[in-house]
Amino acid sequence: MTQRVIGFDVARALAIFGMVIVNFKVVMSEEVGGNEWLMQFVYLFEGRASALFVVLAGVGVTLLTNKARQSTNPKMITQARLNLLKRSLLLIAIGVAYMPIWDADILHYYGFYFLIAVIIFTFSDQKLLITTILLTLAFPVLMLLFDYEQNWDWETFAYQNLWTVEGFTLHTLFNGVHPVFPWAAFLVFGMWLGRQNLASTSIRKQFLIYALLAWAGTELMFYGIYQFFSQTEEADLFLISPIPPMPQYLISATSSAVVIIMICLTMAERFKNSLTIKWLSQTGKLSLTLYVAHVLIGMGFLESIEMLEDQPIEVSLFSAVVFCMLGIVFSIVWLRYFATGPLEWIFRKLTH
């Protein structure tokens, strides 16, 4: 169990790094561009780092509720539901308060994903996978019923009418940056993944192989389909992109998340005494703190020196790397004196 947790923390650190790189690029360099190779490098993380983060959250839900679920004790199960509900409501509250500062916030979405977890954490493995599939397929169905582009100004990437009941509901459930349908599928899949015997080397190897095949197969298949329909209006529906999050994106991003997690678990086990593994695992433990800090402190500092906008990709990538390195240093120093991160400590106090 210890080695598994270390591996999950390492993967969580990598997810945070990827999100920082993407978000710095979106704010600083989206309109400017720069070196094409660096732009393509950053593009590799788009929609994948955040997906990895959500899958890991699902794993965390399973680790948090395993004892209650396996006990079949009604009181323990009720208490586990209450703990998840507290976490859900707190994430929604923090995220909504954070949105005026960072409109691409993922925390409030997390809260709504957790509401689903409150209901289904006692499901069997098979039912969790069925739920994952249903959440994935719900999005294209919703696209037939609603206008995905409603309220969006794609030139400025601004969402209009967000603070109306209709706008907020639509943004949260369907056409926001990380909408519940289908993004909650990542969390539910992570809940299923967390139940598997990932301490077994052979099982990790199987997951790694299957995930690589699914990832490569999906990418190649839909690249071919997109090329075939490239001259039609429907061509964009066959892209593998988080906007809009079609099923092929869910499959590809889930597969890449599994690949990263399996590699991190293996590396954490094989090099458990390595300083790199130790530092990354410590960084992963402060993921909530670092997520909030990359906007409030990282982007806040860049704004104070008038470097937050209209910068080439070289500058945004360098800034992101510097922030990540400082995040590692901060995590190492902080955990020498405290058992958990500052926001993690507050979160734990408020939910227990």
Disulfide bonds with the S-S distance in Angstrom:
none
